[in-house]
Amino acid sequence: MTQFNNTMEIFKLLDKSNCKECNKPTCLAFAAAVFQGQKRLNECPHLDREAIGKYDETESNQMTMEQERDEAIG
């Protein structure tokens, strides 16, 4: 899992829509919460799964399991 050095590294990944769907008032506030460990990247509904998987170990493991399941079924 990639570690972030500061809030702005996380903020750059976000779409900056300030949609509040993550229960934070702005994308910058969400990025700060992720950096502080209060939120996880996968709580942003607008961040694509590939980006989440690159930075979030738990999400990455889940994606791998889903891909394996899809290959087994399909």
N, C-alpha and C positions, 0 to 999 in steps of 0.2 A: 504494500500500500504506500502510495506517495504521501509524504508529509508536507503540509503547507507551511511556509515560512511566515506568512502574514495574511491578514484578512483580504487584502487586495488581490492576492493570487486566486482566492476563491471567488471573489466578486467578478473577476474577469471571465469566469466560466458561465456566469449567469446571464439571463437575457435582459435583465434590468427593467423588467416590466412593472415591478412593484405591485404585483397582483394580490399580495397578502394571503394567498392560499396556504402558505407555510405558517401562518399565524404570526408573522413578523410584519412590521409596518413598511419596510423597504427591503430591497434585495441586499443592500449594504448591511442592514441589521441582521438579515439572515446569514450573510457571509461571516459576520462577526460571531454569531452564535455557533456556526459550524466550527470556526477556528477555536472557540473556547470549549468545544465539546458538548454544547447544549443542544445542538441539532446535528442531523446527518444530511449529507448531500442529497440522498434519495428522498428527502422531504420536500424538495423543490419539484413541483409537477412539470416544470418547463425545461428541465435539464434532461438531455437525452441519455438513455440507458448506457450507451457506450462511454460517455464522459463520466457517468456515475461509476461504472465498472472500473474505469482507469484509476479512480481516486478512492473508491470506497470498497474495502476488502470484503465486507459482508455482502454487499450488492454484487460484487464480482463473482463470489462463490455461488450465489443464487443464480446468476445468469448462466454460469457453467452447468449447473444442475439442470436448468431449464433447457439448455441447448442439447445436453445429453438425452434428456427425456424426449425432446422433439425428434432427435435422430433415431431413437429406439422405436418410436411410434411410427414415424414417417418412412 
